[in-house]
Every structure is written in structure tokens, then in C-alpha cells.
Amino acid sequence: VMLIGIPCGLIMRHNPYKIVKMFEETIADYCGSPYAIAVDNCTDALLMCCEFYNVERVTIPTRTYLSVPQSILHAGGSLQFKDYRWKGVYQLEPYPIWDAAKRLTSNMYIAGSVMCLSFHIKKHLKIGKGGMILTDNLEAVEWFRKMRYEGRGEVMYHEDNIQLNGWNAYMSPEQAARGLMLMQNYPEEMEDLPEEPFYRDLREFDLFKDIEVISDEG
């Protein structure tokens, strides 16, 4: 089988994770981001970004997927909600973290940010399950690359000195290979995914019912 002119079997025998790097480079180039770090899903991407920025008080929309506030809480942050409609992307204010699970179009990267993508079966690039972090911060890149893989460097773990308490959140070569194949025919411009059906208001869940809601003026 050929993948973009390269025999897949040759890549897999030599180093299967080269396919993951190829997928990262493809997404980074398409989105206009200097770097892209592949992970297993968008939720873990958001969690790692919250951990990297050591978030404290974070403002998010009242209507979004429930793993977003959960990631903030898991990272040690606290929540406040803002009641507004969003499309495609929104910011985890005041941090440069963007939930971009519903957008994948060319040159979408916002300079100075970390943008979290989703490749779930219901999203634009349907590889089954996967995520990506876009950034121009090299320090963040090096940290994300280790933290997604149990704190490991790019060597066998018994040859490494583990210094970071990371997660098992890496993307598999199989998912990356599917992503690469789908990107070969992916259009230059894509509309944001529709908001319908609207997410439930997070305050309807007992876990979030007492969270403060602020106005657009703060």
C-alpha cells in the first residue's frame, strides 16, 4: 500500500511513529501553524493545555461539551460561565487556549495560541478518534510531546530518565495513517460544523449548577 508516494510497510517496519509525524506536519501546514502535536482526543488536548498554562479562573460558554469544564477542573482550575452562542471555535478565557473541535479549515491558526482540534467520527476529519494541538510555542511543543506519552522522550522508556508525570494520550500510527489518507482529498476551505443540536446548558447538570454566570461585559 502506498501512502502519499511512500510504501506504508517500509515506514511501519522502520518506525511506525513516523506516520504520526507526517500527519502532524500535514495538519500544521494546512492550518498555517508552525507546529502540531497529535494526541488521542480533543479532551486530552484541552487538559494538557490547561495543565501547561496552570489555569486558575477560566471562563467558557454555558453551552459546550461537558468534558471541557471537566478538563479545567482536572487541571486544578475553577470555572465561570458566559451565556453566548459560538460557532467553530471559542476561547478558554483569559488563556490563549482555543477549543476548535468544530473547525478544520486552511490557515485557521491564531498566532500565539494553542488550538485544540478533534478528529472524532462526528467531526470534519473522521478518523474515528483523535486530536491535535496547534501552537507556535516551541517550549509548549516539547512539553506536550513528552506529556502525551507518559513523560517519555523519543527513545525506549527503559533507556530514558522519566522526569514528568505524563499521560497515556498519544495518537496511534493507525489513526494517523487514516488521517493522512483523508487529508489527500480534503478541501482547502471548510465551513464550521453547525451548532445544531445545541449543547445542553451546563448548569442543567448538578456538577455545574452553582457555577457563576457573567455578562458579556464581565
C-alpha positions in Angstrom: 0.0 0.0 0.0 1.3 3.4 -0.9 0.7 6.5 1.3 1.5 9.8 -0.5 4.1 8.0 -2.6 5.7 6.1 0.3 5.3 2.4 0.9 3.4 2.1 4.2 5.1 -1.2 5.0 8.5 0.4 4.8 7.5 3.2 7.2 5.9 0.8 9.6 8.9 -1.6 9.8 11.4 1.2 10.3 9.5 3.5 12.7 5.7 3.4 12.8 5.5 6.7 14.6 7.0 8.5 11.6 3.4 8.3 10.2 2.2 10.3 13.2 4.9 13.0 12.5 3.8 13.0 8.8 0.2 13.6 9.9 1.3 16.4 12.3 3.2 18.1 9.6 0.3 17.8 7.2 -2.2 19.4 9.6 0.2 22.1 10.7 0.8 23.1 7.0 -2.9 23.0 6.2 -3.9 25.1 9.3 -1.0 27.5 9.0 0.5 26.6 12.3 4.3 26.2 12.9 3.7 23.1 15.0 1.1 20.4 15.6 1.1 17.7 18.3 -1.1 14.7 17.8 -3.0 13.2 20.8 -5.7 10.7 21.3 -8.6 13.1 21.6 -9.5 16.8 21.9 -10.4 16.4 25.6 -6.9 15.3 26.4 -5.5 18.2 24.3 -7.5 20.7 26.3 -6.4 19.1 29.6 -2.8 19.3 28.6 -3.1 22.9 27.6 -4.8 23.7 30.9 -2.0 22.0 32.8 0.7 23.8 30.7 -0.8 27.2 31.5 -1.6 26.2 35.1 -5.1 27.7 34.7 -6.9 29.3 37.6 -10.2 31.0 36.8 -11.4 30.1 33.4 -14.5 31.4 31.5 -16.2 29.2 28.9 -19.7 29.3 27.3 -22.6 27.9 29.2 -23.2 25.5 26.2 -20.3 23.3 25.2 -19.4 19.7 25.6 -19.1 18.7 29.3 -15.6 17.3 29.1 -14.3 20.9 28.6 -15.2 22.1 32.1 -14.2 18.8 33.4 -10.7 19.2 31.9 -10.4 22.6 33.5 -11.3 21.2 36.9 -9.0 18.2 36.5 -6.2 20.7 35.8 -6.9 22.4 39.1 -8.7 25.4 37.7 -12.1 26.9 38.6 -15.0 27.8 36.3 -17.2 30.7 35.4 -19.7 30.7 32.6 -20.7 33.3 30.0 -24.0 32.8 28.2 -23.3 33.3 24.5 -23.5 31.5 21.2 -20.4 30.4 19.5 -19.5 28.8 16.1 -16.4 26.8 15.2 -14.1 27.9 18.0 -14.1 29.7 21.3 -11.5 30.8 23.8 -11.0 29.4 27.4 -10.6 33.0 28.6 -8.3 34.6 29.6 -5.8 32.0 28.5 -4.6 31.6 24.9 -6.4 28.2 24.7 -9.0 27.7 22.0 -11.4 24.8 21.6 -11.5 24.3 17.9 -13.2 20.9 17.8 -15.8 22.1 15.3 -13.4 23.8 12.8 -10.8 22.5 10.4 -10.1 24.8 7.5 -7.0 26.2 5.9 -4.9 28.9 7.6 -7.2 28.8 10.7 -4.4 29.0 13.2 -4.5 32.0 15.6 -0.9 33.3 16.3 0.2 33.0 19.9 -2.4 30.4 20.8 -2.8 26.7 21.5 -5.8 25.4 19.4 -7.3 22.0 20.2 -8.7 20.0 17.3 -10.9 16.9 17.2 -10.9 14.1 14.7 -13.9 12.3 16.1 -16.3 10.4 13.8 -18.8 13.3 14.1 -16.2 16.0 13.2 -14.7 17.1 9.9 -11.8 14.6 9.6 -13.4 11.3 10.6 -10.5 9.1 11.7 -12.6 7.6 14.5 -10.9 9.2 17.5 -8.0 11.6 17.7 -7.0 15.2 18.5 -4.3 17.7 17.7 -2.8 20.8 19.4 -1.7 23.6 17.1 0.9 26.1 18.5 3.8 28.4 17.7 5.3 27.9 21.2 8.3 25.6 21.0 8.5 25.3 24.8 4.9 24.0 24.7 5.6 21.7 21.8 8.5 20.0 23.7 6.3 19.7 26.9 3.3 18.3 25.0 5.3 15.7 23.1 6.6 14.2 26.4 3.4 14.6 28.4 1.2 12.8 25.8 3.5 9.8 26.1 3.9 9.2 29.9 6.7 11.8 30.1 8.8 9.8 27.7 11.3 11.1 25.1 11.7 9.5 21.7 13.6 6.6 23.0 12.6 3.3 24.6 11.4 4.0 28.1 14.0 1.8 29.8 16.6 4.0 28.1 15.0 7.2 29.3 15.0 9.1 32.6 11.4 9.9 33.2 11.1 13.3 34.9 7.5 14.3 34.0 4.3 12.7 35.2 2.6 12.4 31.8 -0.5 10.7 30.4 -1.2 7.8 28.0 -2.6 10.2 25.4 -0.7 9.6 22.2 -2.2 9.1 18.8 -1.6 5.6 17.3 0.0 5.2 13.9 -3.2 3.6 12.5 -5.2 6.7 13.3 -2.5 8.9 11.8 -2.4 6.8 8.6 -6.1 7.2 8.2 -5.9 10.9 8.8 -3.1 11.2 6.1 -5.3 9.4 3.6 -8.3 11.5 4.3 -6.2 14.7 4.0 -5.2 13.9 0.5 -8.7 14.8 -0.7 -9.6 17.3 2.0 -10.8 20.7 0.6 -8.9 23.9 1.1 -11.9 25.6 2.7 -14.5 24.1 5.0 -17.4 25.6 6.8 -17.7 25.3 10.6 -19.8 22.5 11.8 -23.4 23.6 12.6 -24.3 24.3 16.2 -27.4 22.1 16.0 -28.2 20.2 18.0 -27.3 22.8 20.7 -25.3 21.5 23.6 -27.2 21.4 26.8 -26.7 24.3 29.2 -24.0 23.0 31.6 -25.9 24.4 34.5 -28.5 21.7 34.0 -26.0 19.2 35.4 -25.6 19.0 39.2 -21.9 19.2 38.8 -22.1 22.7 37.4 -25.3 24.1 38.7 -23.7 26.6 41.1 -21.1 28.0 38.7 -21.3 31.8 38.4 -22.5 33.2 35.1 -21.0 36.6 34.0 -22.3 39.1 31.4 -20.5 39.9 28.2 -19.1 43.0 29.9 -17.6 40.7 32.6 
